[in-house]
Amino acid sequence: MSDLTPVATLEDLRETIAREAAVLVYFSTPDCRVCQALRPKVAELLARELPRLRGIYVDCAASPDAAAQYGVFSVPTLIAFFEGREWIRKGRNVGLDELRGALVRPYGLRFSER
């Protein structure tokens, strides 16, 4: 089973976003039940349908500075970055079909065979 890679510090988060072509950042807290139920489903979606999109996890309770820097005020919040730029932001009530639909086009544009 796939999972999202934990990132512990704001600096690590910034470096990952700058280094990777495409990143989906999953902001959550350990006590959010919705977050804990959704996280493995998001990881599975990435592994199955969007394998070149790097999935990372930020625990907002452990790294409140990262959450604040990226304007995360509720959980779960998912932010997709392509080439270091924020492209998609989804928060609170996130459906997998909605997330998939939002990611497919920019993912296809970035990773299409040229």
BAVO-598415 format. One record per residue (C-alpha): x, y, z. Coordinates in steps of 0.2 Angstrom, whole numbers, plus 5000, padded with zeros to 4 digits. Layout:
N
{r {X,Y,Z}}
...
! end
This chain:
114
{r {5000,5000,5000}}
{r {5006,5017,4996}}
{r {5007,5032,5008}}
{r {5012,5050,5007}}
{r {5029,5055,5012}}
{r {5030,5064,5029}}
{r {5039,5081,5028}}
{r {5043,5088,5045}}
{r {5049,5106,5043}}
{r {5044,5121,5033}}
{r {5062,5121,5025}}
{r {5060,5103,5019}}
{r {5043,5107,5012}}
{r {5049,5122,5002}}
{r {5064,5111,4996}}
{r {5053,5097,4990}}
{r {5041,5109,4981}}
{r {5056,5118,4972}}
{r {5065,5101,4968}}
{r {5050,5091,4961}}
{r {5041,5094,4945}}
{r {5024,5090,4953}}
{r {5019,5089,4971}}
{r {5003,5086,4981}}
{r {5004,5092,4999}}
{r {4992,5085,5011}}
{r {4990,5096,5026}}
{r {4982,5087,5041}}
{r {4982,5084,5060}}
{r {4983,5067,5069}}
{r {4966,5070,5078}}
{r {4956,5073,5062}}
{r {4946,5058,5058}}
{r {4941,5063,5041}}
{r {4959,5067,5037}}
{r {4965,5050,5042}}
{r {4951,5041,5032}}
{r {4955,5051,5016}}
{r {4974,5051,5017}}
{r {4976,5032,5011}}
{r {4963,5035,4998}}
{r {4973,5050,4991}}
{r {4989,5040,4992}}
{r {4981,5026,4982}}
{r {4974,5038,4969}}
{r {4992,5045,4966}}
{r {5000,5028,4965}}
{r {4987,5021,4953}}
{r {4983,5035,4942}}
{r {4995,5049,4944}}
{r {5012,5041,4948}}
{r {5023,5055,4944}}
{r {5014,5067,4956}}
{r {5024,5066,4972}}
{r {5013,5065,4987}}
{r {5019,5072,5004}}
{r {5011,5074,5021}}
{r {5012,5089,5033}}
{r {5006,5087,5051}}
{r {5000,5104,5055}}
{r {5001,5101,5074}}
{r {5019,5097,5073}}
{r {5023,5110,5060}}
{r {5011,5125,5062}}
{r {5024,5136,5053}}
{r {5022,5126,5037}}
{r {5003,5127,5038}}
{r {5003,5146,5042}}
{r {5016,5149,5028}}
{r {5004,5141,5015}}
{r {4988,5148,5022}}
{r {4981,5132,5029}}
{r {4967,5136,5041}}
{r {4957,5120,5041}}
{r {4961,5102,5038}}
{r {4962,5092,5027}}
{r {4969,5104,5014}}
{r {4977,5098,4998}}
{r {4988,5109,4988}}
{r {4995,5104,4971}}
{r {5011,5112,4964}}
{r {5017,5110,4947}}
{r {5035,5117,4943}}
{r {5035,5125,4960}}
{r {5018,5135,4957}}
{r {5002,5132,4967}}
{r {4990,5126,4954}}
{r {4976,5118,4964}}
{r {4969,5120,4982}}
{r {4956,5109,4989}}
{r {4950,5110,5007}}
{r {4938,5103,5020}}
{r {4926,5093,5010}}
{r {4937,5085,4997}}
{r {4930,5071,4986}}
{r {4942,5059,4977}}
{r {4932,5061,4960}}
{r {4933,5080,4962}}
{r {4952,5079,4966}}
{r {4956,5067,4952}}
{r {4946,5079,4939}}
{r {4956,5094,4945}}
{r {4973,5085,4944}}
{r {4971,5076,4927}}
{r {4973,5091,4916}}
{r {4988,5099,4923}}
{r {4996,5082,4926}}
{r {4993,5077,4908}}
{r {5000,5094,4902}}
{r {5016,5092,4912}}
{r {5019,5074,4909}}
{r {5013,5071,4892}}
{r {5025,5063,4879}}
{r {5032,5076,4868}}
! end
